[in-house]
Amino acid sequence: MSIPGNFSKKGYLIFYLLLVLAISACQFEAQVEEVKVGVLHGNQYSWQKKIKPTIENFINKQSYEMQCQHKKKLKVIYKDTLSTQEGAYQAFNDLINNEHVSVILGPNTSDTALPLAVIAERAKIPMISIGSSHPELTKDKQYVFQLVVDNRSQAQLLSQLIYQQLNYQSASVIYRVTSDYSRDFVENFTHYFSEMGGQINQQFGYKQPDDIDAHLIEAIKKNQPDFILLPNFTEDIKKIVPRLINSGVKSTLVGTDAWNVHQLKNFDFMENTIALDHWYSNTSKYKEINTHENRSRAANFDPADPHSISPITHDTIALLWQTLCSSPETTSKSLVEYLQKVRNFQGITGTIKHFEQGTPLRDMVIVKISNRQVNLDKTISVEYLAE
C-alpha cells in the first residue's frame, strides 16, 4: 500500500490507526477456531426429517449473534444413517476418520445409537443423542450424552402417576417387538407398575401393525383393562388406535414420547388419549415459543409443528454452542468436562438442571388430546421419583 507524498501528520496518524485496525481484524479473524460438528440423521420416521433443518436454521439465524467468550465457528457435516445400523456405522466412521469431527450429534433412535455409543466411548469422541432415550445408551460411559430423559426414568414416572394419581390398576400393553425403544420401555414399565401392585393383563408384541387383529382386540375387551399402554411411534399409532376404538375398546389409551401428539390430535379416534412428553409449549413453566423474549429462538423451528424433536434439537445445538463458547480449547476431554458441569441450562423445552451419567435431570409433562387440541394435564419433575 503506497502513501501519498503530501500526507500531513494528521493524515499519517489516521493511516496508521486504520492499518493497525486492519491488522487486528485479520488477527482476530484468524483466532476464530473452526469446530467440525458431525450430525447423524435418518429418514425412517417423519420426525427425523426435522433435525437437519432445525440445526441449519440455528446456525444461519442464531449462533453467530450470541455472545461467545471463546470465539468459535461451526462447520456442520451431515451424514444419513439410512435408518439402519450398518448405515449408521458407515456414516459414523466417515465422520471420525475422514471428516475428523470434534463432536457428533445423533443418532437419534435407540436401534442405531446403542452400538455407536460403544464405539464413541472407545474412540473418546463426544456423542450427544437428540432423541434416543434408552437407559443403556449412557451407562458406564463418559463421552456419551442424551438430551431426553431415559426410558427407565420415564417408565417409572409414568407408572407412578397412573397407579397413584389416576388409580388405574390393570393394563394391557401393545408394542412393536422389532423396536429397541418399545421393548425397553415395556420392560421397565412392567417392572415398576407391577412393583407398586399394578397388574399387566396382557402383552401383545407385533412386527407390523396388521398383526393386531380382531382376535387380539377381543381378548383385550374381555379383560377390560383400566388402560392400554402404546409405546409406539406415530405411524403405528395411526393404524392401531382406529381398530381399537372401532371395535368398542373403552380403556384409556396411554402413549409415550414416541407419539407426535400434535399430529395425532387431528384424528377423532385420539380423543381423550394421554401421553408422557418432554415439553408443552404453552405452559408457564417453560418458555413459550411465541413470547417476546423467546421470539428470536422460536424462529429456529416451525412453531406450527411443535413436536418435541424440533425444540429438543434446537436445545441440543444451543447447549453445544454454549459449551464450545465456555471452553477455551476444543478437545474431547474439555467438551465432556464442560457438559458434565452444565447447571440449569435454559432451553426452549425447559431447564436441564444437570446431567447424571450422561442423562439429563429435567421435567416432563402429561398431555391430553381433547377436541383436537393438545392440553397440559400435569407437569412433573423427575425429582418426583426420589420422593
C-alpha positions as CSV (number, residue, x, y, z in Angstrom):
1,M,0.0,0.0,0.0
2,S,1.6,3.3,-1.1
3,I,1.3,6.5,1.0
4,P,0.8,9.9,-0.8
5,G,3.8,12.2,-0.5
6,N,1.8,15.2,0.6
7,F,0.3,13.4,3.7
8,S,0.1,15.6,6.7
9,K,1.0,14.4,10.2
10,K,-2.8,14.0,10.9
11,G,-3.1,12.0,7.7
12,Y,-0.2,9.8,8.8
13,L,-1.8,9.2,12.1
14,I,-5.2,8.3,10.6
15,F,-3.5,6.0,8.1
16,Y,-1.5,4.3,10.9
17,L,-4.6,3.8,13.0
18,L,-6.5,2.3,10.1
19,L,-3.6,0.0,9.4
20,V,-3.5,-1.2,13.0
21,L,-7.2,-1.8,13.0
22,A,-7.0,-3.8,9.7
23,I,-4.2,-6.0,11.1
24,S,-6.0,-6.5,14.4
25,A,-9.2,-7.5,12.5
26,C,-7.2,-10.1,10.5
27,Q,-5.6,-11.5,13.6
28,F,-9.0,-11.7,15.3
29,E,-10.4,-13.5,12.3
30,A,-7.5,-15.9,12.4
31,Q,-8.1,-16.6,16.0
32,V,-11.7,-17.8,15.5
33,E,-11.5,-21.6,15.7
34,E,-13.5,-23.7,13.3
35,V,-15.2,-26.6,15.0
36,K,-16.4,-29.6,13.0
37,V,-19.7,-31.0,14.2
38,G,-21.0,-34.3,12.7
39,V,-24.7,-34.8,12.6
40,L,-26.2,-38.3,12.1
41,H,-29.8,-38.3,10.9
42,G,-32.2,-40.8,9.4
43,N,-35.3,-40.8,7.4
44,Q,-37.3,-43.7,8.7
45,Y,-39.8,-41.5,10.7
46,S,-41.2,-38.1,9.8
47,W,-39.8,-36.6,12.9
48,Q,-36.2,-37.5,11.9
49,K,-36.5,-35.2,8.9
50,K,-36.9,-32.2,11.2
51,I,-33.4,-32.5,12.7
52,K,-31.3,-31.1,9.9
53,P,-33.4,-28.0,9.0
54,T,-33.7,-27.1,12.7
55,I,-29.9,-27.2,13.1
56,E,-29.4,-25.3,9.9
57,N,-31.8,-22.6,11.0
58,F,-30.0,-22.2,14.3
59,I,-26.6,-21.9,12.6
60,N,-27.9,-19.4,10.0
61,K,-30.0,-17.2,12.3
62,Q,-28.9,-17.6,15.8
63,S,-25.4,-18.8,16.7
64,Y,-23.2,-16.1,15.5
65,E,-25.4,-13.4,17.1
66,M,-24.8,-14.9,20.5
67,Q,-22.1,-13.7,22.9
68,C,-19.3,-16.1,23.0
69,Q,-16.4,-16.0,25.5
70,H,-14.1,-18.1,23.3
71,K,-14.9,-17.4,19.7
72,K,-15.8,-20.4,17.6
73,K,-17.1,-21.1,14.1
74,L,-19.2,-24.1,13.5
75,K,-18.9,-26.3,10.4
76,V,-21.7,-28.9,10.4
77,I,-21.3,-32.0,8.4
78,Y,-24.4,-34.1,7.9
79,K,-24.5,-37.9,7.2
80,D,-27.5,-40.0,6.6
81,T,-27.7,-43.2,8.6
82,L,-30.2,-44.7,6.2
83,S,-32.0,-45.7,9.4
84,T,-30.0,-48.9,9.6
85,Q,-27.3,-50.0,12.0
86,E,-24.9,-50.6,9.1
87,G,-25.6,-47.2,7.5
88,A,-25.2,-45.5,10.9
89,Y,-21.8,-47.3,11.4
90,Q,-20.5,-46.2,8.0
91,A,-21.7,-42.6,8.5
92,F,-20.1,-42.6,12.0
93,N,-16.8,-44.0,10.7
94,D,-16.7,-41.4,7.9
95,L,-17.3,-38.5,10.3
96,I,-14.5,-39.7,12.6
97,N,-11.8,-41.0,10.2
98,N,-12.4,-38.8,7.1
99,E,-14.1,-35.6,8.4
100,H,-12.3,-35.5,11.7
101,V,-15.2,-34.0,13.6
102,S,-14.8,-32.9,17.2
103,V,-18.3,-34.0,18.4
104,I,-21.2,-36.0,17.0
105,L,-24.9,-35.2,17.4
106,G,-27.0,-38.3,17.0
107,P,-28.0,-41.0,16.1
108,N,-31.5,-40.4,17.4
109,T,-33.2,-43.8,17.6
110,S,-32.1,-46.4,20.1
111,D,-31.6,-49.0,17.5
112,T,-28.8,-47.1,15.8
113,A,-27.5,-45.2,18.8
114,L,-26.7,-48.1,21.1
115,P,-24.0,-49.8,19.1
116,L,-22.4,-46.5,18.1
117,A,-22.3,-45.3,21.8
118,V,-19.8,-48.1,22.5
119,I,-17.6,-47.1,19.6
120,A,-17.8,-43.4,20.6
121,E,-16.7,-44.2,24.1
122,R,-13.8,-46.3,22.9
123,A,-12.7,-43.6,20.4
124,K,-13.2,-40.8,23.1
125,I,-15.4,-38.8,20.7
126,P,-18.2,-36.9,22.4
127,M,-21.6,-38.1,21.2
128,I,-24.9,-36.4,22.0
129,S,-28.1,-38.2,21.0
130,I,-31.0,-35.9,20.5
131,G,-33.8,-38.4,20.5
132,S,-32.6,-41.7,22.0
133,S,-33.9,-42.4,25.5
134,H,-32.5,-45.9,26.0
135,P,-31.0,-46.2,29.5
136,E,-28.1,-48.3,28.3
137,L,-27.0,-45.6,26.0
138,T,-25.0,-43.6,28.6
139,K,-24.5,-46.4,31.2
140,D,-20.8,-46.6,32.3
141,K,-19.8,-44.1,29.6
142,Q,-18.0,-40.7,29.9
143,Y,-18.3,-39.4,26.4
144,V,-22.0,-40.2,25.6
145,F,-24.9,-37.9,26.4
146,Q,-28.6,-37.9,25.7
147,L,-30.9,-34.8,25.7
148,V,-34.1,-36.6,26.8
149,V,-35.0,-38.4,30.0
150,D,-34.1,-42.1,29.7
151,N,-36.7,-44.8,29.3
152,R,-36.2,-46.2,32.8
153,S,-37.0,-42.9,34.5
154,Q,-39.9,-42.2,32.0
155,A,-41.4,-45.7,32.7
156,Q,-41.0,-45.3,36.5
157,L,-42.5,-41.8,36.3
158,L,-45.5,-42.9,34.2
159,S,-46.2,-46.0,36.2
160,Q,-46.3,-44.0,39.5
161,L,-48.6,-41.3,38.0
162,I,-51.0,-43.9,36.6
163,Y,-51.1,-46.0,39.7
164,Q,-51.0,-43.4,42.4
165,Q,-52.8,-40.4,40.9
166,L,-55.2,-41.9,38.2
167,N,-55.8,-45.0,40.3
168,Y,-55.5,-47.3,37.3
169,Q,-54.6,-50.8,38.5
170,S,-54.8,-53.0,35.4
171,A,-53.2,-52.7,32.0
172,S,-52.7,-54.3,28.6
173,V,-49.7,-53.5,26.5
174,I,-49.3,-53.4,22.7
175,Y,-45.8,-52.8,21.4
176,R,-43.5,-53.4,18.4
177,V,-41.1,-56.2,19.2
178,T,-38.6,-55.1,16.5
179,S,-38.1,-51.7,18.2
180,D,-35.4,-51.4,20.9
181,Y,-37.2,-48.4,22.2
182,S,-40.6,-50.1,22.6
183,R,-39.2,-53.3,24.1
184,D,-37.1,-51.4,26.7
185,F,-39.9,-49.1,27.7
186,V,-42.3,-52.1,28.2
187,E,-39.8,-54.0,30.2
188,N,-39.2,-51.0,32.6
189,F,-42.8,-50.1,32.8
190,T,-43.9,-53.6,33.6
191,H,-41.3,-53.8,36.4
192,Y,-42.3,-50.6,38.1
193,F,-46.1,-50.9,37.6
194,S,-46.1,-54.5,39.0
195,E,-43.8,-53.5,41.8
196,M,-46.4,-51.0,43.0
197,G,-49.2,-53.5,42.8
198,G,-50.5,-52.9,39.3
199,Q,-51.4,-55.8,37.1
200,I,-50.4,-56.3,33.4
201,N,-53.2,-58.5,32.0
202,Q,-51.6,-59.0,28.5
203,Q,-48.6,-58.0,26.5
204,F,-49.0,-58.2,22.7
205,G,-45.9,-57.8,20.7
206,Y,-46.2,-57.2,16.9
207,K,-43.8,-56.9,14.0
208,Q,-46.3,-55.0,11.8
209,P,-49.4,-53.1,12.8
210,D,-51.5,-55.5,10.7
211,D,-50.6,-58.2,13.3
212,I,-53.1,-56.5,15.7
213,D,-56.2,-58.5,14.5
214,A,-59.8,-58.9,15.7
215,H,-58.9,-61.9,17.8
216,L,-56.3,-60.0,19.8
217,I,-58.6,-57.0,20.3
218,E,-61.4,-59.2,21.6
219,A,-59.0,-60.6,24.1
220,I,-58.3,-57.1,25.3
221,K,-62.0,-56.2,25.5
222,K,-62.7,-59.4,27.5
223,N,-60.1,-58.4,30.2
224,Q,-61.4,-54.8,30.3
225,P,-58.1,-53.2,31.5
226,D,-58.1,-49.7,33.0
227,F,-55.7,-48.6,30.3
228,I,-53.7,-49.7,27.3
229,L,-50.1,-48.7,27.1
230,L,-48.9,-48.0,23.5
231,P,-45.2,-47.1,23.5
232,N,-45.1,-47.0,19.7
233,F,-44.3,-44.4,17.0
234,T,-46.9,-42.2,15.4
235,E,-47.1,-44.2,12.1
236,D,-48.1,-47.3,14.0
237,I,-50.5,-45.5,16.3
238,K,-52.4,-44.2,13.3
239,K,-53.1,-47.8,12.3
240,I,-53.6,-49.5,15.6
241,V,-55.8,-47.0,17.6
242,P,-58.7,-46.8,15.0
243,R,-59.0,-50.6,15.2
244,L,-59.2,-50.5,19.0
245,I,-61.8,-47.6,19.0
246,N,-63.9,-49.0,16.2
247,S,-64.0,-52.4,17.9
248,G,-65.5,-50.8,21.0
249,V,-62.5,-50.7,23.3
250,K,-63.3,-48.3,26.2
251,S,-60.0,-48.4,28.1
252,T,-57.9,-45.2,28.3
253,L,-55.1,-45.2,25.8
254,V,-51.7,-44.1,27.1
255,G,-48.8,-43.1,25.0
256,T,-45.2,-42.1,25.4
257,D,-42.7,-39.6,23.9
258,A,-42.8,-41.7,20.7
259,W,-46.1,-40.1,19.9
260,N,-46.3,-36.9,17.9
261,V,-49.3,-35.6,19.7
262,H,-49.5,-32.5,17.6
263,Q,-50.0,-34.7,14.5
264,L,-52.3,-37.2,16.2
265,K,-54.6,-34.6,17.7
266,N,-56.1,-34.1,14.2
267,F,-57.8,-37.6,14.4
268,D,-61.1,-38.1,16.2
269,F,-60.0,-41.6,17.3
270,M,-57.4,-40.0,19.5
271,E,-59.9,-38.2,21.7
272,N,-59.2,-38.4,25.4
273,T,-55.9,-40.2,25.0
274,I,-53.0,-39.1,27.2
275,A,-49.2,-39.3,26.7
276,L,-46.0,-38.6,28.5
277,D,-43.9,-36.0,26.7
278,H,-40.8,-33.8,27.1
279,W,-42.4,-30.4,26.9
280,Y,-45.6,-28.4,26.4
281,S,-45.2,-25.2,24.6
282,N,-48.0,-23.3,26.4
283,T,-47.2,-24.0,30.0
284,S,-45.8,-21.1,32.0
285,K,-43.1,-23.3,33.4
286,Y,-41.5,-23.4,30.0
287,K,-40.6,-20.6,27.7
288,E,-43.3,-20.3,25.2
289,I,-42.1,-20.2,21.6
290,N,-44.3,-17.2,20.9
291,T,-43.3,-15.0,23.8
292,H,-41.4,-11.8,23.2
293,E,-38.2,-12.9,24.9
294,N,-38.0,-16.1,23.1
295,R,-39.2,-15.0,19.6
296,S,-35.7,-15.0,18.1
297,R,-35.1,-18.6,19.2
298,A,-38.6,-19.5,18.1
299,A,-37.6,-18.6,14.5
300,N,-35.3,-21.5,14.5
301,F,-38.1,-24.1,14.0
302,D,-41.6,-24.2,12.7
303,P,-44.0,-23.2,15.6
304,A,-46.9,-24.7,13.6
305,D,-45.4,-28.1,14.3
306,P,-44.2,-28.1,18.0
307,H,-43.4,-31.8,18.1
308,S,-40.8,-32.3,20.7
309,I,-37.9,-33.2,18.3
310,S,-37.7,-29.7,16.8
311,P,-37.3,-27.8,20.0
312,I,-35.1,-30.5,21.6
313,T,-32.9,-30.4,18.5
314,H,-32.7,-26.6,19.0
315,D,-31.8,-27.0,22.6
316,T,-29.1,-29.6,21.7
317,I,-27.3,-27.4,19.3
318,A,-27.7,-24.4,21.7
319,L,-26.3,-26.4,24.6
320,L,-23.3,-27.5,22.4
321,W,-22.7,-23.9,21.3
322,Q,-22.8,-22.7,24.9
323,T,-20.3,-25.5,25.8
324,L,-18.0,-24.5,23.0
325,C,-18.2,-20.8,24.0
326,S,-17.3,-21.7,27.6
327,S,-14.3,-23.9,26.7
328,P,-11.0,-22.2,25.8
329,E,-10.0,-25.3,23.9
330,T,-11.8,-27.8,21.7
331,T,-10.7,-31.2,22.8
332,S,-12.8,-34.2,23.5
333,K,-11.8,-34.1,27.2
334,S,-12.6,-30.4,27.6
335,L,-16.0,-30.7,25.9
336,V,-17.0,-33.6,28.1
337,E,-15.8,-31.7,31.2
338,Y,-17.9,-28.7,30.3
339,L,-21.0,-30.8,29.5
340,Q,-20.7,-32.5,32.9
341,K,-20.5,-29.1,34.6
342,V,-23.8,-27.9,33.0
343,R,-26.1,-26.4,35.6
344,N,-29.6,-25.0,34.9
345,F,-29.3,-24.7,31.2
346,Q,-32.3,-22.7,30.0
347,G,-33.7,-24.1,26.8
348,I,-36.9,-23.8,24.8
349,T,-38.1,-27.1,26.2
350,G,-37.3,-26.1,29.8
351,T,-34.4,-26.3,32.2
352,I,-31.8,-29.0,32.2
353,K,-30.7,-29.0,35.8
354,H,-27.6,-31.1,35.2
355,F,-26.5,-34.4,33.7
356,E,-26.3,-37.6,35.8
357,Q,-24.1,-40.1,34.0
358,G,-24.9,-38.5,30.6
359,T,-28.7,-38.4,31.2
360,P,-30.4,-35.0,31.8
361,L,-32.3,-34.3,35.0
362,R,-35.3,-32.3,33.7
363,D,-39.1,-32.0,33.9
364,M,-41.6,-33.9,31.8
365,V,-45.3,-33.4,31.1
366,I,-48.5,-35.4,30.8
367,V,-50.6,-34.1,27.9
368,K,-54.2,-34.9,26.9
369,I,-55.8,-34.8,23.5
370,S,-59.3,-33.3,23.6
371,N,-61.4,-31.6,20.9
372,R,-58.4,-31.8,18.5
373,Q,-56.2,-29.8,20.9
374,V,-53.2,-30.9,23.0
375,N,-53.7,-29.7,26.6
376,L,-51.4,-29.8,29.5
377,D,-52.6,-32.3,32.1
378,K,-49.7,-32.3,34.6
379,T,-46.1,-31.0,34.8
380,I,-43.9,-33.4,36.7
381,S,-40.3,-33.3,37.9
382,V,-38.1,-36.3,37.5
383,E,-37.1,-35.5,41.1
384,Y,-40.5,-36.8,42.0
385,L,-39.1,-40.3,41.7
386,A,-37.0,-39.7,44.8
387,E,-40.0,-38.7,46.9
